[in-house]
C-alpha cells in the first residue's frame, strides 16, 4: 500500500484539529469537506478567494449539503481560511 505525502496545509490542519481534541470522525469530516472544496475548483483551498467560496456555498445549499457547508465554515472560523471568514 502506498501513502500519499501530506501538504504543509493538510498537516497543519490535522495537527490543529488534534490539538483541539476533535474526534477522529470530526477530523475526517472536516478534511473531507475541505477536500471536496478543493476538488470542486481543482485548486488548493488557500488559493481560493472570497467570491469562489461564496459561490461554492451557493452551489451546495440547493442540494441540502449543509454538512459540508458547516464543516468548511468551521474550518474557516479556526483560521485555515482567514481571508474568507467574513462569509461565515
HELIX and SHEET records of a PDB file:
HELIX    1   1 UNK A    8  UNK A   19  1                                  12    
HELIX    2   2 UNK A   24  UNK A   41  1                                  18    
HELIX    3   3 UNK A   45  UNK A   47  5                                   3    
HELIX    4   4 UNK A   50  UNK A   61  1                                  12    
HELIX    5   5 UNK A   66  UNK A   77  1                                  12    
HELIX    6   6 UNK A   82  UNK A   87  5                                   6    
END                                                                             
